[in-house]
Amino acid sequence: MGFFHFRIKTYIEIRVADSVPIEKALGCVALIKGIVYSNDNLDILEKELADINTIDSINQAIEEIEKKGFDVAIYHGKTVGTWADYLITLAEKGLDNNDKEYRDMLPLLKSI
């Protein structure tokens, strides 16, 4: 039986987020909301990752991450850590003042 990180049914289920302490889980929610609910962030990422367009390229990156960890370069020569920091920064910009308490939890994601 495989346990995937996410799956898509009538909604997107991100499974890793339910296995961490609540503060980090809320940080995951803030990350997702800050990126997915921001048209600007989606446009930025669509342009930056336009050449990542096959499941093979994604699976290759996953394989490298599993073997070598956070310091492996994946897309455009950037490491996983660099991408993670960048996504957190984008998410912070995509959240409004009503989400401040969740935005403050984003840095906690660096220790997952």
Beta strands, then each sheet from edge to edge (+ up, - down):
strand 1: 6-8
strand 2: 12-14
sheet 1: 1+ 2-
end
